[in-house]
Amino acid sequence: AMPERWSIVLTHDTKQEMDNVWFTEDKPEDILKRIEEKGYKEVSLIGGGMANSLFMNAGLVTDLYITINPTIF
């Protein structure tokens, strides 16, 4: 967790606790509603395929930035 940011972790294990971190299994729409209620105007979705798909399929992604990292095997 970064102290200057509020992080949200999508998980079924919502009993975890950490400063500035919200562990949730809420729907993407409900997550964004809570973020908006806290006064945030911008959100970055940084996750894996499952988290990204949840928000994309709900029509909640407005911009997509792709970073390509070359890998040598």
N, C-alpha and C positions, 0 to 999 in steps of 0.2 A: 504494500500500500504506500501511496505517496501522500504525505501529510497535507499538502496544499490542494489535493483533489479528493473528491468523493468517488469511490469505486463501487461498482455493482458486480457481484459474482452470481452468474446463473448456476444454480445447483439444487439438488434435491436435499442436501444436508444444510438446512437453513438454521440450524441451532448454533452454528459457529458465530463467534463474535470477534471483532477487531475494530479499532478506531478507524473512522472514515470509510468503512466497508459495509455494504449492505448485501447480505447473502439472501437470495430470493429464488423462487421458482414461479413467480408471477408471469402473466402474459406480457408480451412486449408493450401492448397498449397501456397496461396498468403501470408498467415500469416507467414509461415516458411521462405519464400523468403525474406520478410521484416526483419525478425529476423536475418537471415544470412547477409543481407546487413548492419545491424548495428554492425556486427562483433561477434555476439554470436556464440559459438560452441556447446553448450548444452542447451537443453530446458526440463523443467519439465511440464508435462500436469497435472494440478491439477484441476479437475472439476467433474461435475456430469455426469450422463449417456449420456446425449445428446452431450456434448462437447467431451467426450471420444469416443463416437461412430463416430462422424464426422471425427476425426483423424484416428481411427482404420479402418474405412471403406475406407478411402483414402490411406491406406497402409503406413501410416507415423509413426506408433508406432514401435519402435525397441525393447524396454524393458518394462516389466510390473512388477511393485512392488505392492503387495497387502498387506494391513494392516487390520488385523481383530481386531475389537474392541468389546469385549464382552459387552452385555447389559443385565441388570437385570430388569424384569418387575414386 
